[in-house]
Structures are given as C-alpha cells and as structure tokens.
Amino acid sequence: MTGMRRIKSPTKDADGSRHAVLRSNQLPVATQSRLEPEPISRNTALMALASRFLPPGFDPTQTVAVIAGKGRYPALLIECARARGAKVKLISFEEETDPALIATFAAADHRAIPVGKLGQMLDSLKELGAAGAVMAGQVTPRKLFTGMVPDLKLIALMASLKERNAETIFGAISVEIEKVGVRMLDARIFLDDHLATPGCMTGWACGIGDDQLEFGKRMAREMARLDVGQAVVTAKGTVIAVEAFEGTDNMLRRCVQTGGKEMMLTKTAKYRQDWRFDVPCFGLKTLESMAEGGVSKAALEADAVILIDKPAVIARAKELGIDLLGFEPS
C-alpha cells in the first residue's frame, strides 16, 4: 500500500521565504498591494545578494528593462526589483500590459509598442539604455495567429524557424535582443522569495502518496520533454489531462468533466528549460481553476515554478483546502 508522504517544511517565514540574509539587511519583501517605487539607497553588495538568478559579471546597478505582457507576474517582478534598489524600466504591449503598472513609470522610463513589432522593441531597449532585459507575462494567445501585424524583422525571423513554439520563437527573439548589446536575463530574477520550495507549503504534511507524486512527476516531465506543455493532472495512476496551447487554467477547468477523484496537478520546468522565458507560473487564478475542476492537490517543482504572490497563494490554498507540495528539481 502506498505510504503517504509527510514532509516537514524547512525553516522559513510565514510567506515561505528562506532568505535570512535579505531579511537581516531589512530589505522589504514585495507584496500584492505595492506598485510604487521607493527611494532605496543603491548598495551594490546588497543588490547582488538580492537575487541568486542574476548572472555572474552582470552589474546589478545597471538598467534592467522588463518586457511586460499580461497578468500579475510582471508587476510582481518589478515590485521585487524596486524593493531591492534595482533600476527598472518598462516596455509594455498595447492592449496587453496592465495600465496600473504602466502608471508607476515616468514617461522617460517607459515605451509602449504593439504586439509583433520586433524592430520597435529593439529600438526601445536602446532608447531606455538597458543593459539587461527580462520577459514577464503573457500575450493573448490568439494574437499569435490573428490580429497581429508583424513588422518585417519579425516576419523574417519567423520565416527562418523550422518549428514555431515558445522555445524557438522567444529563443530567436532573445538572440536579436542580445545582438543590440542587451543581455537577456533569467525570468526568475528578484523573485527568489516567490518560488516553490521543497516540502509541504500549506502545512506540516500534504496528502500526496509517494507513488502518486512519482507518477505525476514522470508524466509531467515527459510532456515537458516533448514540448507539449508543463503541467498534467493525474489520479490513481491515470493521466486525466495534459496542458497544451490552451494553458493551465483551461486544462484544470475541464477536469471536472471526468469525474476523477483525488486529482493532482503536477507542474514542472521544461526539459532543458531556457530560464530566460516561458518559466512556469502558479497563481491565485490557478487555485480557482483547480477548485472549479475538482483538483485538490498540486506538486510544483522547487526553484522552477514561480508562485505569483506566494503569501497570498498559500493563504488562499489553505482556504480552499488545496495541498501545495514542492518537489526537488531533477
């Protein structure tokens, strides 16, 4: 009979933070309600400690441009960066990026571009004086097929690709960005305190059996290896649903149609994940979709899955009776 996995959480704050160095220096942790920048003294040593995902040799006092799509993710990243004294500027997409986020930037620190204008993006990065850039947030999926008017640079780039998926498209765009002297950065920078961590994140123990966890991990990693998606739902040794182009939320909602019991979501990084883009996320909307679909547990790869507003996610998961377990990276 499968034993239940009782995993004690490592010593951490109530929000799941394990970064005592940052707390000892009294650096504020970004929260959901905070968008406005604060005047914080720029201490290079402290900023270097602010994120273990800043690449070696990258001067943390240099300007970082956030290329922001939809959702809460780009706002959270910017809040965390500002809280650590980073110099951040914004490239937004028309009709995509949250206007409330845009409003926190001075005109000189922001450029707005239509979806599909790669040339304008490259020009904007140079105008903003960016040394590094990070992609955060989504673009409405249907715009990738209809309603987008690409410029000649993007048309040429797309024509050069044998396969068109997130990895090949964003990888090619990253190459173009680095050609103009801007370094593409890990999409987890400044979000160290908002990543999934090993162990049960919603209490002392999660009701997830060893066999259930191993099966979910194996199926999720295989789907990721095939570049189908980064999440699966399983129950009692059966694959209930697989994430594809429709996204995690739509996949979760349709699980209710199966009548499955003890369903578990497993979310993992891609096989040979390029951490500069398409990093898996888990947020409040994901929890609501799980509840709607009858999925009561989630296993998330530690250091790979970003919890969008981790304290709020954990609190809401407890309210909904959803177990959140972090498992060690492969």
MOFENBEL-V798923 format. One record per residue. N is the residue number from 0. SS is DSSP state (a for helix, b for strand, c for the rest). OMEGA is omega in degrees with one decimal (999 if undefined). Layout:
N/SS/OMEGA ; N/SS/OMEGA
This chain:
0/c/-176.5 ; 1/c/176.9 ; 2/c/177.3 ; 3/b/-176.6 ; 4/c/176.3 ; 5/c/-175.4 ; 6/c/176.9 ; 7/c/-179.0 ; 8/c/174.0 ; 9/c/179.2 ; 10/c/-175.1 ; 11/c/173.9 ; 12/c/178.6 ; 13/c/-179.3 ; 14/c/179.1 ; 15/c/-176.2 ; 16/c/175.3 ; 17/c/-170.4 ; 18/c/-176.8 ; 19/a/-178.9 ; 20/a/-179.9 ; 21/a/-178.1 ; 22/a/-178.1 ; 23/a/177.1 ; 24/c/174.1 ; 25/c/174.1 ; 26/c/-176.7 ; 27/c/174.4 ; 28/c/-177.8 ; 29/c/177.4 ; 30/c/-171.3 ; 31/c/-173.1 ; 32/c/-169.7 ; 33/c/177.4 ; 34/c/-170.8 ; 35/c/176.9 ; 36/c/175.5 ; 37/c/177.7 ; 38/c/179.9 ; 39/c/-178.9 ; 40/c/-176.0 ; 41/c/176.8 ; 42/c/-173.9 ; 43/a/-178.3 ; 44/a/179.7 ; 45/a/-179.9 ; 46/a/178.2 ; 47/a/177.3 ; 48/a/-172.9 ; 49/c/178.0 ; 50/c/176.8 ; 51/c/-179.1 ; 52/c/171.1 ; 53/c/-175.3 ; 54/c/176.5 ; 55/c/177.4 ; 56/c/178.5 ; 57/c/-179.4 ; 58/c/-175.5 ; 59/c/176.5 ; 60/c/179.2 ; 61/c/-178.4 ; 62/c/174.4 ; 63/b/176.5 ; 64/b/175.6 ; 65/b/175.9 ; 66/b/-163.8 ; 67/b/172.7 ; 68/c/-176.9 ; 69/b/168.6 ; 70/c/-174.2 ; 71/c/-175.0 ; 72/a/-178.8 ; 73/a/178.6 ; 74/a/178.9 ; 75/a/179.2 ; 76/a/-178.9 ; 77/a/176.8 ; 78/a/-179.4 ; 79/a/178.8 ; 80/a/179.3 ; 81/a/179.9 ; 82/a/179.8 ; 83/c/173.3 ; 84/c/-179.4 ; 85/c/177.9 ; 86/c/-171.3 ; 87/b/172.3 ; 88/b/-168.2 ; 89/b/164.8 ; 90/b/-178.1 ; 91/b/175.2 ; 92/b/179.6 ; 93/c/178.9 ; 94/c/179.5 ; 95/c/-174.5 ; 96/c/-178.8 ; 97/c/178.7 ; 98/a/179.2 ; 99/a/176.8 ; 100/a/179.9 ; 101/a/-176.6 ; 102/c/179.7 ; 103/c/-179.9 ; 104/c/170.6 ; 105/c/-177.8 ; 106/a/-178.0 ; 107/a/-176.5 ; 108/a/-174.3 ; 109/b/171.2 ; 110/b/177.0 ; 111/b/-179.3 ; 112/b/173.5 ; 113/c/173.4 ; 114/c/176.6 ; 115/c/-177.9 ; 116/c/-177.8 ; 117/a/179.5 ; 118/a/178.3 ; 119/a/177.8 ; 120/a/-179.8 ; 121/a/177.3 ; 122/a/-179.3 ; 123/a/178.4 ; 124/a/178.5 ; 125/a/179.7 ; 126/a/-178.9 ; 127/c/179.2 ; 128/c/-176.0 ; 129/c/171.9 ; 130/c/178.0 ; 131/b/178.5 ; 132/b/177.5 ; 133/b/177.4 ; 134/b/-179.9 ; 135/b/179.0 ; 136/c/-176.3 ; 137/b/166.8 ; 138/c/-179.6 ; 139/c/-172.5 ; 140/a/-176.3 ; 141/a/179.5 ; 142/a/176.6 ; 143/a/-177.8 ; 144/c/-179.5 ; 145/c/174.6 ; 146/c/178.4 ; 147/c/176.9 ; 148/c/-176.4 ; 149/c/174.0 ; 150/c/-175.7 ; 151/a/-179.5 ; 152/a/178.7 ; 153/a/177.1 ; 154/a/179.3 ; 155/a/179.9 ; 156/a/-178.2 ; 157/a/180.0 ; 158/a/-178.3 ; 159/c/-175.0 ; 160/c/175.9 ; 161/c/176.1 ; 162/c/-178.4 ; 163/c/175.5 ; 164/c/-175.7 ; 165/a/-176.1 ; 166/a/-176.7 ; 167/a/-177.7 ; 168/a/-178.2 ; 169/a/175.2 ; 170/a/179.1 ; 171/a/177.0 ; 172/a/178.2 ; 173/a/177.0 ; 174/a/179.4 ; 175/a/178.3 ; 176/a/-178.3 ; 177/a/176.3 ; 178/a/179.7 ; 179/c/173.8 ; 180/c/179.4 ; 181/c/-176.8 ; 182/b/175.4 ; 183/b/-173.5 ; 184/c/175.4 ; 185/c/-176.5 ; 186/c/177.5 ; 187/c/-176.2 ; 188/c/179.6 ; 189/c/-176.7 ; 190/c/-177.3 ; 191/a/-176.7 ; 192/a/-177.7 ; 193/a/178.2 ; 194/b/172.4 ; 195/c/-179.5 ; 196/c/-177.8 ; 197/c/177.5 ; 198/b/-179.5 ; 199/b/-176.1 ; 200/c/-176.3 ; 201/c/179.3 ; 202/c/-179.2 ; 203/c/-178.6 ; 204/c/175.8 ; 205/c/-177.7 ; 206/c/-178.7 ; 207/c/-179.7 ; 208/b/180.0 ; 209/a/-178.7 ; 210/a/179.1 ; 211/a/179.9 ; 212/a/-177.1 ; 213/a/178.5 ; 214/a/179.1 ; 215/a/179.0 ; 216/a/-178.3 ; 217/a/179.7 ; 218/a/-179.0 ; 219/a/-178.9 ; 220/a/177.3 ; 221/a/176.7 ; 222/a/177.6 ; 223/a/178.6 ; 224/a/179.1 ; 225/c/-179.4 ; 226/c/175.1 ; 227/c/-179.0 ; 228/c/-175.6 ; 229/c/-177.1 ; 230/b/173.1 ; 231/b/170.6 ; 232/b/-179.1 ; 233/b/175.4 ; 234/b/174.5 ; 235/c/176.3 ; 236/c/179.8 ; 237/b/173.4 ; 238/b/-178.1 ; 239/b/-177.9 ; 240/b/178.7 ; 241/b/177.5 ; 242/c/173.1 ; 243/c/-174.5 ; 244/c/-176.2 ; 245/c/177.7 ; 246/c/-174.2 ; 247/a/-174.4 ; 248/a/178.5 ; 249/a/177.1 ; 250/a/-177.6 ; 251/a/-176.4 ; 252/a/-178.5 ; 253/a/178.7 ; 254/a/-179.0 ; 255/a/-178.7 ; 256/a/-176.9 ; 257/a/-176.5 ; 258/c/-178.9 ; 259/c/178.2 ; 260/c/177.8 ; 261/c/-178.5 ; 262/b/-178.1 ; 263/b/172.4 ; 264/b/171.8 ; 265/b/-177.5 ; 266/b/-174.2 ; 267/c/173.4 ; 268/c/176.4 ; 269/c/170.3 ; 270/c/-175.1 ; 271/c/-178.4 ; 272/c/168.6 ; 273/c/-171.4 ; 274/c/179.3 ; 275/c/-177.9 ; 276/c/175.5 ; 277/c/176.1 ; 278/c/-177.0 ; 279/c/-179.3 ; 280/b/179.4 ; 281/b/-175.2 ; 282/c/-179.8 ; 283/a/178.4 ; 284/a/177.3 ; 285/a/179.0 ; 286/a/179.8 ; 287/a/177.7 ; 288/a/175.7 ; 289/a/-179.9 ; 290/a/179.6 ; 291/a/-177.6 ; 292/a/179.9 ; 293/c/180.0 ; 294/b/-168.4 ; 295/b/-177.3 ; 296/b/175.1 ; 297/b/174.0 ; 298/b/-172.4 ; 299/b/-179.2 ; 300/b/-178.5 ; 301/c/-179.8 ; 302/c/-178.9 ; 303/c/-176.6 ; 304/c/177.7 ; 305/b/172.5 ; 306/b/-174.4 ; 307/c/-170.7 ; 308/c/-173.1 ; 309/a/179.8 ; 310/a/-179.5 ; 311/a/179.7 ; 312/a/-178.9 ; 313/a/179.7 ; 314/a/-179.0 ; 315/a/178.0 ; 316/a/178.0 ; 317/a/178.5 ; 318/a/-177.2 ; 319/a/-177.1 ; 320/c/-179.9 ; 321/c/177.9 ; 322/b/175.4 ; 323/b/-178.9 ; 324/b/173.3 ; 325/b/177.3 ; 326/b/-174.9 ; 327/c/176.8 ; 328/c/179.4 ; 329/c/999
